[in-house]
Amino acid sequence: MSELKNRTYAVFTGSGVRVDLQAFFNSESGRQAVSKLARTVRGHVEAKRSK
């Protein structure tokens, strides 16, 4: 999970955006959105790999 966060932080270099992202990741809805996204991506990867 922290790996994804670090990669996202690397994309956004503006400190204001970074602070907003941190607040988003720390919020409950932010965490749920991130985990949902991670599950979706993982599902796509697994589906591709099994073919």
DRENPAZA-445822 format. One record per atom (N, C-alpha, C): residue number from 1; atom name; x, y, z; residue in one letter. Coordinates in Angstrom, 1 decimal, m for minus. Each point is the difference from the previous one (the first is absolute). Layout:
BEGIN
<pt NUM, CA, <X, Y, Z>, a>
...
***
This chain:
BEGIN
<pt 1, N, <0.8, m1.2, 0.0>, m>
<pt 1, CA, <m0.8, 1.2, 0.0>, m>
<pt 1, C, <0.9, 1.2, 0.0>, m>
<pt 2, N, <1.0, 0.0, 0.8>, s>
<pt 2, CA, <0.9, 1.2, 0.1>, s>
<pt 2, C, <0.7, 0.2, m1.3>, s>
<pt 3, N, <0.2, m1.1, m0.7>, e>
<pt 3, CA, <0.7, 0.1, m1.4>, e>
<pt 3, C, <m0.9, 0.8, m0.9>, e>
<pt 4, N, <m1.3, m0.2, 0.0>, l>
<pt 4, CA, <m0.9, 0.7, m0.9>, l>
<pt 4, C, <0.0, 1.5, 0.4>, l>
<pt 5, N, <0.0, 0.2, 1.3>, k>
<pt 5, CA, <0.0, 1.4, 0.5>, k>
<pt 5, C, <1.2, 0.7, m0.5>, k>
<pt 6, N, <1.2, m0.6, 0.2>, n>
<pt 6, CA, <1.2, 0.6, m0.4>, n>
<pt 6, C, <0.0, 0.4, m1.5>, n>
<pt 7, N, <m0.5, m1.0, m0.8>, r>
<pt 7, CA, <0.0, 0.2, m1.4>, r>
<pt 7, C, <m1.0, 1.2, m0.4>, r>
<pt 8, N, <m1.1, 0.1, 0.8>, t>
<pt 8, CA, <m0.9, 1.1, m0.3>, t>
<pt 8, C, <0.6, 1.3, 0.4>, t>
<pt 9, N, <0.7, 0.0, 1.1>, y>
<pt 9, CA, <0.7, 1.2, 0.5>, y>
<pt 9, C, <1.0, 0.5, m1.0>, y>
<pt 10, N, <0.7, m0.9, m0.6>, a>
<pt 10, CA, <1.0, 0.3, m1.0>, a>
<pt 10, C, <m0.6, 0.7, m1.2>, a>
<pt 11, N, <m1.2, m0.3, m0.3>, v>
<pt 11, CA, <m0.7, 0.6, m1.2>, v>
<pt 11, C, <m0.4, 1.4, 0.3>, v>
<pt 12, N, <m0.5, 0.2, 1.2>, f>
<pt 12, CA, <m0.4, 1.4, 0.4>, f>
<pt 12, C, <1.1, 0.7, 0.8>, f>
<pt 13, N, <0.6, 1.0, m0.7>, t>
<pt 13, CA, <1.2, 0.6, 0.7>, t>
<pt 13, C, <m0.4, 1.3, 0.7>, t>
<pt 14, N, <m1.3, 0.5, m0.2>, g>
<pt 14, CA, <m0.4, 1.2, 0.7>, g>
<pt 14, C, <m0.3, m0.4, 1.4>, g>
<pt 15, N, <0.5, 0.8, 1.0>, s>
<pt 15, CA, <m0.1, m0.3, 1.4>, s>
<pt 15, C, <m1.5, 0.1, 0.4>, s>
<pt 16, N, <m0.7, 0.9, m0.6>, g>
<pt 16, CA, <m1.4, 0.2, 0.4>, g>
<pt 16, C, <m0.8, m1.3, m0.4>, g>
<pt 17, N, <0.3, m0.5, m1.2>, v>
<pt 17, CA, <m0.7, m1.2, m0.4>, v>
<pt 17, C, <0.4, m1.2, 0.8>, v>
<pt 18, N, <1.3, 0.0, 0.4>, r>
<pt 18, CA, <0.4, m1.1, 0.9>, r>
<pt 18, C, <m0.7, 0.0, 1.3>, r>
<pt 19, N, <m0.2, 1.1, 0.6>, v>
<pt 19, CA, <m0.7, 0.1, 1.3>, v>
<pt 19, C, <m1.4, m0.4, m0.2>, v>
<pt 20, N, <m0.7, 0.4, m1.1>, d>
<pt 20, CA, <m1.3, m0.4, m0.3>, d>
<pt 20, C, <m0.1, m1.6, m0.1>, d>
<pt 21, N, <1.0, m0.5, m0.7>, l>
<pt 21, CA, <0.0, m1.5, m0.2>, l>
<pt 21, C, <0.2, m0.7, 1.4>, l>
<pt 22, N, <0.8, 0.6, 0.8>, q>
<pt 22, CA, <0.3, m0.7, 1.3>, q>
<pt 22, C, <m1.3, 0.0, 0.8>, q>
<pt 23, N, <m0.8, 1.2, 0.0>, a>
<pt 23, CA, <m1.2, 0.1, 0.7>, a>
<pt 23, C, <m1.0, m1.1, m0.6>, a>
<pt 24, N, <0.0, m0.1, m1.3>, f>
<pt 24, CA, <m0.9, m0.9, m0.7>, f>
<pt 24, C, <0.4, m1.5, 0.4>, f>
<pt 25, N, <1.2, m0.3, 0.1>, f>
<pt 25, CA, <0.4, m1.4, 0.3>, f>
<pt 25, C, <m0.3, m0.3, 1.5>, f>
<pt 26, N, <0.1, 1.1, 0.8>, n>
<pt 26, CA, <m0.3, m0.2, 1.5>, n>
<pt 26, C, <m1.4, m0.1, 0.3>, n>
<pt 27, N, <m0.9, 0.6, m0.9>, s>
<pt 27, CA, <m1.4, m0.1, 0.2>, s>
<pt 27, C, <m0.6, m1.4, m0.2>, s>
<pt 28, N, <m1.1, m0.3, 0.6>, e>
<pt 28, CA, <m0.5, m1.4, m0.1>, e>
<pt 28, C, <m0.5, m0.2, m1.5>, e>
<pt 29, N, <m0.7, 0.9, m0.6>, s>
<pt 29, CA, <m0.4, m0.2, m1.3>, s>
<pt 29, C, <1.1, m0.1, m1.0>, s>
<pt 30, N, <1.1, 0.8, 0.3>, g>
<pt 30, CA, <1.2, m0.1, m0.9>, g>
<pt 30, C, <0.6, m1.4, 0.1>, g>
<pt 31, N, <0.1, m0.5, 1.2>, r>
<pt 31, CA, <0.6, m1.4, 0.1>, r>
<pt 31, C, <m0.9, m1.0, m0.7>, r>
<pt 32, N, <m1.3, 0.1, 0.1>, q>
<pt 32, CA, <m0.9, m0.9, m0.6>, q>
<pt 32, C, <0.1, 0.1, m1.5>, q>
<pt 33, N, <0.1, 1.2, m0.6>, a>
<pt 33, CA, <0.2, 0.2, m1.4>, a>
<pt 33, C, <1.3, m0.6, m0.5>, a>
<pt 34, N, <1.0, 0.2, 0.8>, v>
<pt 34, CA, <1.3, m0.6, m0.4>, v>
<pt 34, C, <0.0, m1.5, 0.0>, v>
<pt 35, N, <m0.6, m0.6, 1.0>, s>
<pt 35, CA, <0.0, m1.4, 0.1>, s>
<pt 35, C, <m0.9, m0.6, m1.1>, s>
<pt 36, N, <m1.1, 0.7, m0.3>, k>
<pt 36, CA, <m0.9, m0.5, m1.1>, k>
<pt 36, C, <0.8, 0.1, m1.3>, k>
<pt 37, N, <0.7, 1.0, m0.2>, l>
<pt 37, CA, <0.8, 0.2, m1.2>, l>
<pt 37, C, <1.0, m1.1, m0.1>, l>
<pt 38, N, <0.7, m0.3, 1.1>, a>
<pt 38, CA, <1.1, m1.0, 0.0>, a>
<pt 38, C, <m0.7, m1.4, m0.3>, a>
<pt 39, N, <m1.1, m0.2, 0.6>, r>
<pt 39, CA, <m0.7, m1.3, m0.3>, r>
<pt 39, C, <m0.4, m0.1, m1.4>, r>
<pt 40, N, <m0.5, 1.0, m0.6>, t>
<pt 40, CA, <m0.4, 0.0, m1.4>, t>
<pt 40, C, <1.3, m0.3, m0.9>, t>
<pt 41, N, <1.0, 0.8, 0.2>, v>
<pt 41, CA, <1.3, m0.2, m0.7>, v>
<pt 41, C, <0.5, m1.5, 0.1>, v>
<pt 42, N, <0.0, m0.4, 1.3>, r>
<pt 42, CA, <0.5, m1.4, 0.2>, r>
<pt 42, C, <m0.9, m1.0, m0.7>, r>
<pt 43, N, <m1.3, 0.2, 0.0>, g>
<pt 43, CA, <m0.9, m0.9, m0.7>, g>
<pt 43, C, <0.3, 0.0, m1.5>, g>
<pt 44, N, <0.3, 1.2, m0.6>, h>
<pt 44, CA, <0.3, 0.0, m1.5>, h>
<pt 44, C, <1.3, m0.7, m0.2>, h>
<pt 45, N, <1.0, 0.2, 0.8>, v>
<pt 45, CA, <1.3, m0.7, m0.1>, v>
<pt 45, C, <m0.2, m1.5, 0.1>, v>
<pt 46, N, <m0.7, m0.5, 1.0>, e>
<pt 46, CA, <m0.3, m1.4, 0.2>, e>
<pt 46, C, <m0.7, m0.6, m1.2>, e>
<pt 47, N, <m1.0, 0.7, m0.6>, a>
<pt 47, CA, <m0.7, m0.5, m1.1>, a>
<pt 47, C, <0.9, m0.1, m1.2>, a>
<pt 48, N, <0.8, 1.0, m0.2>, k>
<pt 48, CA, <0.9, m0.1, m1.2>, k>
<pt 48, C, <1.0, m1.1, 0.2>, k>
<pt 49, N, <0.5, m0.2, 1.2>, r>
<pt 49, CA, <1.0, m1.0, 0.2>, r>
<pt 49, C, <m0.5, m1.4, m0.2>, r>
<pt 50, N, <m1.3, m0.2, 0.4>, s>
<pt 50, CA, <m0.6, m1.4, m0.1>, s>
<pt 50, C, <m0.3, m0.4, m1.4>, s>
<pt 51, N, <m0.1, 1.0, m0.9>, k>
<pt 51, CA, <m0.3, m0.4, m1.4>, k>
<pt 51, C, <1.1, m0.7, m0.7>, k>
***
